[in-house]
Amino acid sequence: MSKSEDPIYRIIFLNQGQAYEMYAKQIYQSDLWGFLEIEEFIFGERTQMVVDPSEERLKAQFEGVNRSFVPMHAVVRIDEVERLGVAKITEAKASGNIMPFPMPPLPVK
C-alpha cells in the first residue's frame, strides 16, 4: 500500500454474544476511559449482483452513525489491511477461540 492512500482498518469486536467484523478509516483511543472510537465505516458497494445479508444488516444497524464507541475489553483484533473485505456478524461461541482482551480492574477510590 502506498503512503498516499488512506489506511483501511479491520476491527473485530464482541457485542451481545456476536463477533462483529467491520472496516473503517479511523480508529483511535477515546477520551472516554476504556473505549475506542471508530469513525468512517466502510461497506461494500451496492453495485454487486450478490448481496450479503450479514453486511446489509450491519449497514442498516450503523446507518447514520458518525462515530461508534467500543469498549476496549470487547476488542478481539485490529488489522490495517490493503483492501476492503466483507463486513459480517458471526456467533461468538464461548468454547471457541474468540475471547475479549483482558482489562485491568478499575482503580478503587
Secondary structure in CASP SS format (residue, H / E / C, confidence):
PFRMAT SS
TARGET T0000
AUTHOR 0000-0000-0000
METHOD secondary structure of the structure
MODEL  1
M C 1.00
S C 1.00
K C 1.00
S C 1.00
E C 1.00
D C 1.00
P C 1.00
I E 1.00
Y E 1.00
R E 1.00
I E 1.00
I E 1.00
F E 1.00
L E 1.00
N E 1.00
Q C 1.00
G C 1.00
Q E 1.00
A E 1.00
Y E 1.00
E E 1.00
M E 1.00
Y E 1.00
A E 1.00
K E 1.00
Q E 1.00
I E 1.00
Y E 1.00
Q E 1.00
S C 1.00
D C 1.00
L C 1.00
W C 1.00
G C 1.00
F E 1.00
L E 1.00
E E 1.00
I E 1.00
E E 1.00
E E 1.00
F E 1.00
I E 1.00
F C 1.00
G C 1.00
E C 1.00
R C 1.00
T C 1.00
Q C 1.00
M C 1.00
V C 1.00
V C 1.00
D C 1.00
P H 1.00
S H 1.00
E H 1.00
E H 1.00
R H 1.00
L H 1.00
K H 1.00
A H 1.00
Q H 1.00
F C 1.00
E C 1.00
G C 1.00
V C 1.00
N C 1.00
R E 1.00
S E 1.00
F E 1.00
V E 1.00
P E 1.00
M H 1.00
H H 1.00
A H 1.00
V E 1.00
V E 1.00
R E 1.00
I E 1.00
D E 1.00
E E 1.00
V E 1.00
E C 1.00
R C 1.00
L C 1.00
G C 1.00
V C 1.00
A C 1.00
K E 1.00
I E 1.00
T E 1.00
E E 1.00
A C 1.00
K C 1.00
A C 1.00
S C 1.00
G C 1.00
N C 1.00
I C 1.00
M C 1.00
P C 1.00
F C 1.00
P C 1.00
M C 1.00
P C 1.00
P C 1.00
L C 1.00
P C 1.00
V C 1.00
K C 1.00
END
